[in-house]
Amino acid sequence: MCGGSVNAFSSPNLFQGGRILKVVYPICCGVDVHKTFLVATIITTDGITPHYQKRRFSTFNNQILAFKQWLLENNCLDVCMESTGKYYIPVFNLLEDSIRVTVASPKWVAAVKGNKDDVKDSKWIGDLFRLGLVPGSFIPDKDTRILREFTRYRFKLVSCKSGEKNRYQNVFTVCNVALDAVVTDMFGKSASSVTDYIVNSDHFDINHCASLLKGKLKKKADEVLASIDGFLMTDSQKVRARLVKGHYDFLLGHIEKLDSAIDTLAMPINDAVNLFCTMPGVDRDSAITVLSETGVDMSQFGSSKRLCCWGGLTPGNNQSAGKKKSVRINRAGVYLKPMLVQIAHAAVKSTVSPYYRIKHERLVKRRGKKRAIIAIARMILTALFHMLSTGEVWNPSDLTQIDIPPDLRQKELQKTLRKAAKLLIAHGVVSPNVITMPDSVPA
């Protein structure tokens, strides 16, 4: 991998391309994890020459514990393994209490194709890791990981619920029912009463259908009845509609039970959730979802830029031969990024504070709607980093420049004009008798 001569320093170093690669971990282990087994290579660096010990273990708990004992016997407390799906998690669970485990993204430890096998892969991971060339992935504490499993499950159920809503609406579309073109929500009270009557009754009475309309929809009764009149729905299609609606109702009840469990699990981070909710566009559910992904300890990211990069909200840096290629954001933050985008959409429509709305309006003119929303999402994540780091409620440093009362804005403008007048007089540009300050200036 690297060549060179013995260095004069006490710690072993390797030379490559005119650079010094220091051995960061004199004793470490590279692990190639699979579903039923793992291959581990302990690397001990003595001087400039590394020594390798290779063993293979099953991924059953007793064998993972044997692997842990083997590491401790060899005084190896630093382990690096690839994040292969969910296979690394059982190994991580049993090692994390006494071993420092680094979980690496596959793109940082991928071996050259055509010259790799399980043993070579573990050796390659260990060689990269001992030189400090493998950035570790963020793995939150166990309580946060458990909460994250619940919120991710909720994300899947909500997506499934949306799919069932679309299917239910399509049932009526293919049966010549154009109700969705008249009502705003097909699952509102009046629309649900009408669709349930169509699906569950053998005979259709248009007068009874009109009596089911409530509230503002009564004024549009003629239009509603016109959208339904002459529909064609067979008994088989009614059966399908009832099945889809039944599954939708089941998902609603299941999500309610899941929300109750999530509230219980989120009690330890309740202070952080309440702090995050001081930001416009953030409710309790979205705050818990975001914090289940990031955790509440921001020291593990170091800076807001690293947090945004980890969340997949930072433009790429892809430049070669003086040419800048694609700078699109990466695909990281599969669960975090959609929630932040959802919060951003709510924040730019918030009536509590116009801060993000004004920011969004400025960005849309230059960058377009999609890039502007991603930029707002990044601002929100940056603000969250500083809020959790300092414990302060949401209060951007430039808030007074955007969200400021008219009387205070007038005072600030008068103050700025007085300063400008003093500057002009001090440099002899104008005479003191020439400048007169008006009582009020249009903002």
MIGU-686852 format. One record per residue (C-alpha): residue number from 1; residue in three letters; x, y negated, z negated. Coordinates in Angstrom, 1 decimal, always signed. Layout:
(NUM,Ala,(X,Y,Z))
...
REM end
This chain:
(1,Met,(+0.0,+0.0,+0.0))
(2,Cys,(+2.7,-2.5,-1.0))
(3,Gly,(+6.4,-2.5,-0.6))
(4,Gly,(+9.2,-4.5,-2.4))
(5,Ser,(+12.0,-4.3,-4.8))
(6,Val,(+12.3,-4.4,-8.6))
(7,Asn,(+11.4,-7.8,-10.0))
(8,Ala,(+13.4,-9.7,-12.6))
(9,Phe,(+10.4,-10.3,-14.7))
(10,Ser,(+9.5,-7.9,-17.5))
(11,Ser,(+6.0,-7.3,-16.0))
(12,Pro,(+6.0,-5.2,-12.8))
(13,Asn,(+5.2,-7.2,-9.6))
(14,Leu,(+4.8,-6.2,-6.0))
(15,Phe,(+5.8,-8.3,-3.0))
(16,Gln,(+3.6,-8.5,+0.1))
(17,Gly,(+3.7,-11.0,+2.9))
(18,Gly,(+5.9,-13.4,+0.8))
(19,Arg,(+3.5,-13.3,-2.1))
(20,Ile,(+3.8,-11.8,-5.5))
(21,Leu,(+1.1,-9.4,-6.5))
(22,Lys,(+1.2,-8.8,-10.2))
(23,Val,(+0.0,-5.7,-11.8))
(24,Val,(-2.9,-6.9,-13.9))
(25,Tyr,(-3.8,-3.5,-15.4))
(26,Pro,(-0.8,-1.3,-16.2))
(27,Ile,(-3.1,+1.6,-17.1))
(28,Cys,(-6.5,+1.8,-15.3))
(29,Cys,(-8.8,+4.2,-13.5))
(30,Gly,(-10.5,+4.2,-10.2))
(31,Val,(-13.7,+6.2,-9.9))
(32,Asp,(-15.6,+7.3,-6.9))
(33,Val,(-19.2,+8.1,-8.0))
(34,His,(-21.6,+10.4,-6.2))
(35,Lys,(-25.0,+11.8,-7.2))
(36,Thr,(-23.7,+15.1,-8.7))
(37,Phe,(-20.0,+14.5,-9.3))
(38,Leu,(-17.4,+11.8,-9.7))
(39,Val,(-13.7,+11.7,-8.8))
(40,Ala,(-11.4,+9.7,-11.1))
(41,Thr,(-7.8,+8.7,-10.7))
(42,Ile,(-5.9,+7.3,-13.7))
(43,Ile,(-3.0,+5.0,-12.6))
(44,Thr,(-0.1,+4.4,-15.0))
(45,Thr,(+2.4,+1.8,-13.8))
(46,Asp,(+5.9,+2.4,-15.2))
(47,Gly,(+8.2,-0.3,-13.7))
(48,Ile,(+7.4,-0.5,-10.0))
(49,Thr,(+6.3,+3.1,-9.4))
(50,Pro,(+2.7,+4.0,-10.2))
(51,His,(+1.8,+7.5,-11.5))
(52,Tyr,(-1.5,+9.2,-10.7))
(53,Gln,(-3.7,+11.7,-12.5))
(54,Lys,(-6.7,+12.9,-10.7))
(55,Arg,(-9.7,+14.9,-12.0))
(56,Arg,(-13.2,+15.7,-10.9))
(57,Phe,(-16.2,+15.7,-13.3))
(58,Ser,(-19.9,+16.4,-13.0))
(59,Thr,(-22.4,+13.6,-13.6))
(60,Phe,(-24.2,+15.5,-16.3))
(61,Asn,(-24.0,+13.8,-19.7))
(62,Asn,(-21.6,+16.3,-21.3))
(63,Gln,(-19.2,+16.0,-18.4))
(64,Ile,(-19.4,+12.2,-18.4))
(65,Leu,(-18.5,+12.3,-22.1))
(66,Ala,(-15.6,+14.6,-21.3))
(67,Phe,(-14.5,+12.1,-18.7))
(68,Lys,(-14.7,+9.4,-21.4))
(69,Gln,(-12.6,+11.5,-23.8))
(70,Trp,(-10.0,+12.0,-21.0))
(71,Leu,(-9.8,+8.2,-20.5))
(72,Leu,(-9.3,+7.6,-24.2))
(73,Glu,(-6.6,+10.4,-24.5))
(74,Asn,(-4.7,+8.6,-21.8))
(75,Asn,(-5.1,+5.2,-23.4))
(76,Cys,(-7.1,+4.0,-20.3))
(77,Leu,(-9.6,+1.4,-21.3))
(78,Asp,(-10.1,-0.3,-17.9))
(79,Val,(-12.2,+1.5,-15.3))
(80,Cys,(-13.4,+0.3,-11.9))
(81,Met,(-16.1,+2.0,-9.9))
(82,Glu,(-18.1,+1.2,-6.8))
(83,Ser,(-21.8,+0.2,-7.2))
(84,Thr,(-23.2,+3.1,-5.2))
(85,Gly,(-27.0,+2.7,-5.5))
(86,Lys,(-28.1,+3.8,-9.0))
(87,Tyr,(-25.5,+6.6,-9.3))
(88,Tyr,(-23.1,+4.5,-11.3))
(89,Ile,(-25.6,+3.6,-14.0))
(90,Pro,(-25.5,+6.9,-16.0))
(91,Val,(-21.7,+6.7,-16.1))
(92,Phe,(-21.8,+3.0,-17.1))
(93,Asn,(-24.3,+3.7,-19.9))
(94,Leu,(-22.0,+6.2,-21.6))
(95,Leu,(-18.8,+4.3,-21.1))
(96,Glu,(-19.7,+0.7,-21.9))
(97,Asp,(-19.4,+1.0,-25.7))
(98,Ser,(-15.7,+1.7,-25.7))
(99,Ile,(-14.4,+1.2,-22.1))
(100,Arg,(-14.2,-2.0,-20.1))
(101,Val,(-16.0,-1.0,-16.9))
(102,Thr,(-15.8,-3.1,-13.8))
(103,Val,(-18.5,-2.4,-11.2))
(104,Ala,(-17.4,-3.5,-7.8))
(105,Ser,(-19.4,-4.3,-4.7))
(106,Pro,(-18.7,-1.8,-1.9))
(107,Lys,(-17.5,-4.5,+0.5))
(108,Trp,(-14.5,-5.2,-1.8))
(109,Val,(-13.4,-1.6,-2.2))
(110,Ala,(-14.3,+0.0,+1.1))
(111,Ala,(-11.5,+2.2,+2.5))
(112,Val,(-10.4,+2.4,+6.1))
(113,Lys,(-12.7,+4.7,+8.1))
(114,Gly,(-11.1,+7.8,+9.5))
(115,Asn,(-8.6,+8.2,+6.7))
(116,Lys,(-10.7,+8.7,+3.6))
(117,Asp,(-12.2,+11.3,+1.3))
(118,Asp,(-13.4,+11.3,-2.3))
(119,Val,(-9.9,+11.6,-3.8))
(120,Lys,(-8.4,+8.9,-1.6))
(121,Asp,(-11.4,+6.7,-2.3))
(122,Ser,(-10.9,+6.8,-6.1))
(123,Lys,(-7.1,+6.2,-5.6))
(124,Trp,(-7.8,+3.3,-3.3))
(125,Ile,(-10.2,+1.7,-5.8))
(126,Gly,(-7.7,+2.2,-8.6))
(127,Asp,(-4.8,+0.7,-6.5))
(128,Leu,(-6.9,-2.4,-5.7))
(129,Phe,(-8.1,-2.8,-9.2))
(130,Arg,(-4.7,-2.6,-10.9))
(131,Leu,(-3.5,-5.5,-8.8))
(132,Gly,(-6.6,-7.6,-9.7))
(133,Leu,(-8.0,-7.6,-6.2))
(134,Val,(-11.5,-6.4,-7.1))
(135,Pro,(-14.0,-9.0,-8.4))
(136,Gly,(-16.4,-7.4,-10.8))
(137,Ser,(-20.2,-7.6,-10.4))
(138,Phe,(-22.3,-9.2,-13.1))
(139,Ile,(-23.8,-6.5,-15.3))
(140,Pro,(-26.1,-8.0,-18.1))
(141,Asp,(-26.5,-6.5,-21.5))
(142,Lys,(-28.8,-3.5,-22.0))
(143,Asp,(-31.8,-5.5,-23.3))
(144,Thr,(-31.7,-7.7,-20.3))
(145,Arg,(-31.3,-4.7,-18.0))
(146,Ile,(-34.4,-3.1,-19.5))
(147,Leu,(-36.4,-6.4,-19.1))
(148,Arg,(-35.1,-6.6,-15.5))
(149,Glu,(-36.5,-3.2,-14.7))
(150,Phe,(-39.9,-4.3,-15.8))
(151,Thr,(-39.9,-7.6,-13.8))
(152,Arg,(-38.6,-5.9,-10.7))
(153,Tyr,(-41.4,-3.3,-11.0))
(154,Arg,(-43.9,-6.2,-11.3))
(155,Phe,(-42.4,-7.7,-8.2))
(156,Lys,(-43.1,-4.5,-6.3))
(157,Leu,(-46.7,-4.2,-7.6))
(158,Val,(-47.4,-7.8,-6.7))
(159,Ser,(-46.1,-7.2,-3.2))
(160,Cys,(-48.3,-4.0,-3.0))
(161,Lys,(-51.3,-6.1,-4.2))
(162,Ser,(-50.7,-8.6,-1.5))
(163,Gly,(-50.6,-5.8,+1.1))
(164,Glu,(-53.9,-4.4,-0.2))
(165,Lys,(-55.5,-7.9,+0.1))
(166,Asn,(-54.4,-8.1,+3.7))
(167,Arg,(-55.7,-4.6,+4.4))
(168,Tyr,(-59.1,-5.4,+2.9))
(169,Gln,(-59.4,-8.5,+4.9))
(170,Asn,(-58.5,-6.6,+8.1))
(171,Val,(-61.3,-4.1,+7.4))
(172,Phe,(-63.8,-6.9,+8.0))
(173,Thr,(-61.9,-8.5,+10.9))
(174,Val,(-62.1,-5.3,+12.9))
(175,Cys,(-65.8,-5.0,+12.1))
(176,Asn,(-66.7,-8.4,+13.5))
(177,Val,(-67.0,-10.2,+10.2))
(178,Ala,(-65.3,-13.6,+10.5))
(179,Leu,(-65.9,-14.6,+6.8))
(180,Asp,(-62.2,-15.4,+6.3))
(181,Ala,(-62.5,-18.2,+8.9))
(182,Val,(-65.1,-19.9,+6.7))
(183,Val,(-64.0,-19.3,+3.1))
(184,Thr,(-60.7,-20.3,+1.6))
(185,Asp,(-60.2,-17.2,-0.5))
(186,Met,(-61.7,-13.8,+0.5))
(187,Phe,(-61.4,-12.7,-3.1))
(188,Gly,(-63.3,-15.7,-4.6))
(189,Lys,(-66.6,-15.2,-6.5))
(190,Ser,(-69.0,-15.9,-3.6))
(191,Ala,(-66.9,-14.1,-0.9))
(192,Ser,(-66.4,-11.1,-3.2))
(193,Ser,(-70.2,-10.9,-3.8))
(194,Val,(-70.8,-11.0,+0.0))
(195,Thr,(-68.2,-8.4,+0.9))
(196,Asp,(-69.3,-6.0,-1.9))
(197,Tyr,(-72.9,-6.3,-0.7))
(198,Ile,(-71.8,-5.5,+2.9))
(199,Val,(-69.7,-2.5,+1.8))
(200,Asn,(-72.0,-1.0,-0.8))
(201,Ser,(-75.5,-1.4,+0.7))
(202,Asp,(-77.1,+0.7,+3.4))
(203,His,(-79.3,-2.1,+4.7))
(204,Phe,(-78.3,-5.7,+5.3))
(205,Asp,(-80.7,-8.6,+4.3))
(206,Ile,(-79.4,-11.9,+5.5))
(207,Asn,(-81.6,-13.8,+3.0))
(208,His,(-80.2,-11.8,+0.1))
(209,Cys,(-76.7,-12.5,+1.4))
(210,Ala,(-77.4,-16.2,+1.3))
(211,Ser,(-78.6,-16.0,-2.3))
(212,Leu,(-75.2,-14.6,-3.3))
(213,Leu,(-73.4,-17.9,-2.4))
(214,Lys,(-72.3,-20.0,-5.4))
(215,Gly,(-71.0,-23.6,-5.9))
(216,Lys,(-69.7,-25.5,-3.0))
(217,Leu,(-70.1,-22.6,-0.6))
(218,Lys,(-73.9,-23.1,-0.7))
(219,Lys,(-73.5,-26.2,+1.5))
(220,Lys,(-71.8,-24.0,+4.1))
(221,Ala,(-74.5,-21.2,+4.0))
(222,Asp,(-75.4,-21.5,+7.7))
(223,Glu,(-71.8,-21.2,+8.7))
(224,Val,(-71.2,-18.3,+6.4))
(225,Leu,(-74.2,-16.4,+7.6))
(226,Ala,(-73.2,-17.1,+11.3))
(227,Ser,(-69.8,-15.6,+10.6))
(228,Ile,(-71.4,-12.4,+9.3))
(229,Asp,(-74.5,-12.0,+11.6))
(230,Gly,(-74.2,-9.1,+14.1))
(231,Phe,(-71.3,-7.3,+12.3))
(232,Leu,(-70.5,-3.7,+13.2))
(233,Met,(-69.4,-1.5,+10.3))
(234,Thr,(-69.7,+2.3,+10.2))
(235,Asp,(-70.0,+4.4,+7.1))
(236,Ser,(-66.4,+5.6,+7.5))
(237,Gln,(-65.2,+2.0,+7.6))
(238,Lys,(-67.2,+1.2,+4.5))
(239,Val,(-65.5,+4.2,+2.8))
(240,Arg,(-62.1,+2.8,+3.7))
(241,Ala,(-63.0,-0.6,+2.5))
(242,Arg,(-64.1,+0.8,-0.9))
(243,Leu,(-60.8,+2.8,-1.2))
(244,Val,(-58.7,-0.3,-0.5))
(245,Lys,(-60.7,-2.5,-2.9))
(246,Gly,(-60.5,+0.2,-5.6))
(247,His,(-56.7,+0.4,-5.3))
(248,Tyr,(-56.6,-3.4,-5.4))
(249,Asp,(-58.6,-3.5,-8.6))
(250,Phe,(-56.4,-0.8,-10.1))
(251,Leu,(-53.3,-2.8,-9.3))
(252,Leu,(-54.8,-5.9,-11.0))
(253,Gly,(-55.3,-3.9,-14.2))
(254,His,(-51.9,-2.3,-14.0))
(255,Ile,(-50.2,-5.7,-13.6))
(256,Glu,(-52.1,-7.0,-16.6))
(257,Lys,(-50.7,-4.1,-18.7))
(258,Leu,(-47.2,-4.7,-17.4))
(259,Asp,(-47.4,-8.4,-18.2))
(260,Ser,(-48.3,-7.5,-21.8))
(261,Ala,(-45.2,-5.2,-22.0))
(262,Ile,(-43.0,-7.9,-20.4))
(263,Asp,(-44.2,-10.5,-23.0))
(264,Thr,(-43.1,-8.2,-25.8))
(265,Leu,(-39.7,-7.5,-24.3))
(266,Ala,(-39.1,-11.2,-23.6))
(267,Met,(-39.6,-12.2,-27.3))
(268,Pro,(-35.8,-12.3,-28.0))
(269,Ile,(-35.3,-14.8,-25.2))
(270,Asn,(-38.4,-16.9,-26.0))
(271,Asp,(-36.4,-20.0,-26.7))
(272,Ala,(-34.6,-19.9,-23.4))
(273,Val,(-38.0,-19.2,-21.6))
(274,Asn,(-39.5,-22.3,-23.3))
(275,Leu,(-36.5,-24.4,-22.4))
(276,Phe,(-36.7,-23.3,-18.7))
(277,Cys,(-40.5,-24.1,-18.7))
(278,Thr,(-39.7,-27.8,-19.3))
(279,Met,(-38.7,-28.0,-15.6))
(280,Pro,(-41.5,-28.9,-13.2))
(281,Gly,(-42.8,-25.9,-11.1))
(282,Val,(-41.8,-23.3,-13.7))
(283,Asp,(-44.3,-21.2,-15.6))
(284,Arg,(-43.7,-18.5,-18.1))
(285,Asp,(-43.9,-15.5,-15.7))
(286,Ser,(-41.4,-17.1,-13.3))
(287,Ala,(-39.1,-18.1,-16.1))
(288,Ile,(-39.0,-14.6,-17.5))
(289,Thr,(-38.3,-13.2,-14.0))
(290,Val,(-35.4,-15.5,-13.4))
(291,Leu,(-33.8,-15.0,-16.9))
(292,Ser,(-34.1,-11.2,-16.6))
(293,Glu,(-31.8,-11.5,-13.5))
(294,Thr,(-29.3,-14.1,-14.8))
(295,Gly,(-29.4,-13.4,-18.6))
(296,Val,(-29.2,-16.3,-21.0))
(297,Asp,(-25.4,-16.3,-21.5))
(298,Met,(-24.0,-18.6,-18.8))
(299,Ser,(-20.4,-18.2,-20.0))
(300,Gln,(-20.0,-15.0,-17.9))
(301,Phe,(-20.5,-17.0,-14.7))
(302,Gly,(-18.1,-19.8,-15.7))
(303,Ser,(-19.6,-22.5,-13.5))
(304,Ser,(-22.9,-23.3,-11.8))
(305,Lys,(-21.3,-22.8,-8.4))
(306,Arg,(-20.4,-19.2,-9.1))
(307,Leu,(-24.0,-18.7,-10.4))
(308,Cys,(-25.4,-20.1,-7.2))
(309,Cys,(-23.1,-18.0,-5.1))
(310,Trp,(-24.0,-14.9,-7.0))
(311,Gly,(-27.7,-15.7,-6.5))
(312,Gly,(-27.2,-16.0,-2.7))
(313,Leu,(-27.9,-19.7,-2.5))
(314,Thr,(-24.5,-20.9,-1.4))
(315,Pro,(-23.6,-21.4,+2.3))
(316,Gly,(-21.0,-19.0,+3.7))
(317,Asn,(-17.4,-20.0,+4.5))
(318,Asn,(-16.6,-18.4,+7.8))
(319,Gln,(-13.9,-20.2,+9.8))
(320,Ser,(-11.2,-18.9,+12.1))
(321,Ala,(-8.9,-20.5,+14.6))
(322,Gly,(-10.3,-23.9,+13.8))
(323,Lys,(-13.9,-22.8,+14.7))
(324,Lys,(-16.6,-22.7,+12.1))
(325,Lys,(-18.9,-19.7,+12.6))
(326,Ser,(-22.1,-18.9,+10.8))
(327,Val,(-22.5,-20.5,+7.4))
(328,Arg,(-25.9,-18.9,+6.6))
(329,Ile,(-26.5,-17.9,+3.0))
(330,Asn,(-25.8,-14.2,+2.2))
(331,Arg,(-28.3,-11.5,+1.2))
(332,Ala,(-27.5,-11.6,-2.5))
(333,Gly,(-30.1,-12.2,-5.1))
(334,Val,(-32.8,-9.9,-3.6))
(335,Tyr,(-35.1,-10.5,-6.6))
(336,Leu,(-33.8,-13.8,-7.9))
(337,Lys,(-33.8,-15.8,-4.7))
(338,Pro,(-37.5,-15.2,-3.7))
(339,Met,(-38.6,-16.3,-7.2))
(340,Leu,(-36.4,-19.4,-7.1))
(341,Val,(-37.8,-20.3,-3.7))
(342,Gln,(-41.3,-19.8,-5.1))
(343,Ile,(-40.4,-22.1,-8.0))
(344,Ala,(-39.0,-24.6,-5.5))
(345,His,(-42.3,-24.7,-3.5))
(346,Ala,(-44.2,-25.4,-6.8))
(347,Ala,(-41.7,-28.0,-7.9))
(348,Val,(-42.0,-30.1,-4.7))
(349,Lys,(-45.8,-30.1,-5.2))
(350,Ser,(-45.7,-30.8,-8.9))
(351,Thr,(-47.8,-33.6,-10.3))
(352,Val,(-45.8,-33.7,-13.6))
(353,Ser,(-42.6,-35.2,-12.0))
(354,Pro,(-41.9,-36.4,-8.5))
(355,Tyr,(-38.2,-35.7,-8.9))
(356,Tyr,(-37.9,-32.6,-6.6))
(357,Arg,(-40.6,-33.9,-4.3))
(358,Ile,(-38.6,-37.0,-3.4))
(359,Lys,(-35.4,-34.9,-3.1))
(360,His,(-37.2,-32.5,-0.8))
(361,Glu,(-38.6,-35.3,+1.4))
(362,Arg,(-35.1,-36.7,+1.9))
(363,Leu,(-33.7,-33.3,+2.8))
(364,Val,(-36.5,-32.3,+5.2))
(365,Lys,(-35.7,-35.2,+7.5))
(366,Arg,(-32.1,-34.1,+7.9))
(367,Arg,(-32.0,-30.4,+7.4))
(368,Gly,(-35.5,-29.0,+8.1))
(369,Lys,(-38.1,-27.4,+5.8))
(370,Lys,(-36.3,-24.0,+5.2))
(371,Arg,(-32.9,-25.4,+4.4))
(372,Ala,(-34.5,-28.1,+2.2))
(373,Ile,(-36.3,-25.5,+0.1))
(374,Ile,(-33.1,-23.5,-0.3))
(375,Ala,(-31.4,-26.7,-1.4))
(376,Ile,(-34.1,-27.4,-4.0))
(377,Ala,(-33.8,-23.8,-5.2))
(378,Arg,(-30.1,-24.2,-5.7))
(379,Met,(-30.7,-27.5,-7.6))
(380,Ile,(-33.1,-25.6,-9.9))
(381,Leu,(-30.6,-22.8,-10.6))
(382,Thr,(-27.8,-25.4,-11.2))
(383,Ala,(-30.1,-27.2,-13.7))
(384,Leu,(-30.9,-23.9,-15.4))
(385,Phe,(-27.1,-23.2,-15.8))
(386,His,(-26.6,-26.5,-17.6))
(387,Met,(-29.8,-26.3,-19.6))
(388,Leu,(-28.8,-22.9,-21.0))
(389,Ser,(-25.2,-24.0,-21.5))
(390,Thr,(-26.0,-27.1,-23.5))
(391,Gly,(-29.5,-26.3,-24.9))
(392,Glu,(-30.9,-29.5,-23.5))
(393,Val,(-34.4,-29.8,-21.9))
(394,Trp,(-34.7,-30.6,-18.2))
(395,Asn,(-33.4,-34.2,-17.8))
(396,Pro,(-31.3,-34.7,-14.5))
(397,Ser,(-28.7,-37.4,-14.7))
(398,Asp,(-30.2,-39.3,-11.7))
(399,Leu,(-33.8,-38.9,-12.9))
(400,Thr,(-34.1,-42.7,-13.7))
(401,Gln,(-33.3,-43.5,-10.0))
(402,Ile,(-36.3,-41.5,-8.8))
(403,Asp,(-38.9,-41.3,-11.6))
(404,Ile,(-38.9,-44.8,-13.1))
(405,Pro,(-41.8,-47.0,-14.2))
(406,Pro,(-42.5,-50.1,-12.0))
(407,Asp,(-41.7,-52.6,-14.8))
(408,Leu,(-38.4,-50.9,-15.6))
(409,Arg,(-37.6,-50.7,-11.9))
(410,Gln,(-38.2,-54.5,-11.6))
(411,Lys,(-35.8,-55.1,-14.6))
(412,Glu,(-33.1,-52.9,-13.1))
(413,Leu,(-33.4,-54.8,-9.8))
(414,Gln,(-33.2,-58.2,-11.6))
(415,Lys,(-30.1,-57.0,-13.4))
(416,Thr,(-28.4,-55.8,-10.2))
(417,Leu,(-29.1,-59.2,-8.5))
(418,Arg,(-27.6,-61.1,-11.5))
(419,Lys,(-24.5,-59.0,-11.3))
(420,Ala,(-24.2,-59.6,-7.6))
(421,Ala,(-24.7,-63.4,-8.0))
(422,Lys,(-21.9,-63.5,-10.7))
(423,Leu,(-19.6,-61.6,-8.4))
(424,Leu,(-20.2,-64.0,-5.5))
(425,Ile,(-19.7,-67.0,-7.7))
(426,Ala,(-16.5,-65.6,-9.3))
(427,His,(-14.9,-65.1,-5.9))
(428,Gly,(-15.9,-68.5,-4.7))
(429,Val,(-18.1,-67.3,-1.9))
(430,Val,(-21.1,-69.4,-3.0))
(431,Ser,(-21.6,-72.4,-5.3))
(432,Pro,(-23.4,-71.8,-8.6))
(433,Asn,(-25.9,-74.5,-7.6))
(434,Val,(-26.9,-72.6,-4.5))
(435,Ile,(-28.1,-69.4,-6.1))
(436,Thr,(-31.5,-69.4,-7.8))
(437,Met,(-33.0,-66.3,-9.3))
(438,Pro,(-36.7,-65.6,-8.6))
(439,Asp,(-39.0,-64.5,-11.4))
(440,Ser,(-39.9,-61.3,-9.5))
(441,Val,(-38.4,-59.4,-6.6))
(442,Pro,(-40.3,-56.9,-4.5))
(443,Ala,(-39.0,-53.4,-5.2))
REM end
